[in-house]
Amino acid sequence: MRERIERLLNEDPSSSSSDPNSSPSLDLSFTDDGRTGTFVIGNENFPASLLDLPCVVESYKTYDDSVLIKTADVGQMIMVREPDDPAPDAVEYRHGLTPPMRDARKRRFRREPDLNPELVRRVEDDLLNISAAHVEVARPEKNGERYARDANKKSSAPSPVAQPDDVPDAGTNAGEPDRSDSDDSDDSG
């Protein structure tokens, strides 16, 4: 069928028929519902259906094989069937145009789960209460304030028991003050 359509489309209309009143050899007409119709090629009639695609497909065109120009967004297709093939049950063709789009709507666009509104409200209230309890007001610190505050914390806390060899822990820098992540402590300069 593809070869016949290509031949009819490439054929010069003036050479196809000497009678100007002759019927067209290629026709597509739809019924009142807009979804079912008939495709006529020559003297043969084929049933046709207009189906929605599971997602929009962009089509592109090129004139020089390097620059692509977007020509359309395709959201529907016309399916032409053999006369004895059954009509599709659904309005949407669920498999798309290419093999990777098989069951795309089911795999990619999942339904949101049904949630109990009361449960959602209680969880929101709990989260708001938790976040309100942990919010601290950030205020700018002056250079020496942090070190003085850290020293006060260290002196008020009980000191750990000294180890027998008086070896500092491997994770601490003995004798060095705490450093901040600010630009003042960058030694790469």
N, C-alpha and C positions, 0 to 999 in steps of 0.2 A: 504494500500500500504506500510505503514511504516513497518508493521510486515513482509511482504514478503521480503522487502529489507534487514531487519535485519537477517532474516533466511538465505537468500542467502549469505550475507557477513560472517556469522558465520559458514556456512556449510564447511566441508572439501572438497576441490576440487577433491580429488581422489575418494571420495564416491559419488559424484553428478552424474557422468556419467561413464559408462564403455567404451564408445567410445571416444578416445582422439581427434578425428576430429569434434566432435559436436560443434555447435555454442554456444557462451557464453550466459548465461541466463540473464545477466545484462550488458547493453551497453548504452553509451552516445556518440552521434556523432553530429557534428555541420555542417551546410552548409558553403559555401564559405564566406558568410558575417560575420561569427564568432559570430553572435548574436542569431540565431535561430537554432534549432536542434531537434533531436528526442531522447527520452529516452526509451529504450527497457527493459522490465522486463518479462522474460518468452517469451510468444508469443504475448504480448500486447505492442503496441506502444503508447507513450504519447508525445505531443508536449512540447518542452522545450525552454526557452528563457534565455539568459545571460543578467542580469540587473546590472547597477551600483547602489551602495548604496549612500545615501545622504552624508555620512561621513564615515571615516575609523573606523572599529571596531577591537579592539585588542583581540586576543584569547590567552588564557593561559592554561597551563597544570600543574598538580601537581602529584607527586609520593607519597607523605607522608601526604597529607591533611593539610600541614602547609606552605610549600614553593611553591609559584607560579612561573612558568617559562613561559615567553612570547614565543609563538610559531609562531605567524603570525600576519600580518595586513591584514584584510579582507576588500576589497573594492568592491567586486562584489558577486553576488549570482546567482544560477541557479534556475529558477522557472519552475517547472514541472506542467502542467495543464492537466485537463481532455480533451479528444479529442474535445468535443463540446464547451469548453470555448474559448472566444476570446483572441487573442494575445494582450499583452500590447502595448499601443500606443507609449509610450516614451521609451527611452533607460535607463532612471533612475527610479528606484523604489523609489517613493518619501516618503514612510512611514517608511523606515528603518526596523530593525528586531524586535523591541519591541514596545509596545504601547506608551511609552513616546516619541518615535521618530516620532510620527505621524506629518506629514507636517513639519519636522525639517528644511528643507531648507528654507521654507517660514517664519517660526517663528524665527529661529536663525541666518540665514545668509541673512539679508535684503540687497537689492540693495542700493547703494549709490545714493543720489538724484542728478539729473542733475542740475548743477549750471552754471550760466552765467559767463564765464571767465572774462568779463569786471568788473562785480560786485565783484568778488573775488579779482581782482587786486586793485580796489579802496578801499576795506575794508583792505587789507594788507597794502596799503600806509597809510591809516588813523591810523592803529594800530602802524605802525613804527613811525609816527610823534608823536603820543601820548606818546609812550614809550621813545622816544628821549627827549621829553620835561621834563619828570619826572625823568630822570636818574641823580642821584647825585653821585659825586665821594666820595667814602668812604675813610676816612683817619684815622689813629690811633690817639686817643686822649691821652694826658698826664693826670695824676690824677686830677690836679686842673683846667684844661682848661674847662671842661664841667661845673663845678659849677660856674666858673667865667662868662662863656658865658650865662648860665641860669640866673645868677643874673643881667647881663646887659640887657637881654630881659625883665626881670620883672621890672626893674627900668624904662625902656623906655616906657613900656606899661602903659596906664592909670590905676591907681589903682581903684578897685571896691569901690563903696560907702559902708561904714561900716554899718552894721546892727545895729539896736538900742541896742541890748543886747550885741554886740561884741562877738557873739558866732561863732566860726569857722564852716565852712561847715562840714557836717558829713563825706564827702568823702575825706577830706584832713587830713594830719597829721600835726597839728599845732606845730611849733617849731622844726620839724625834717627836715634835708636836704633831697633833692631828692636822691633816691637810684637807682643804676643801677642793672642790672641782672648779673653782673660779679661775679667771685668767691670771690672777696674781700668783698662783702657785705653779704656773707653767714654767718649767725649767728648760724648755727647748730653745728659748730666745737667743 
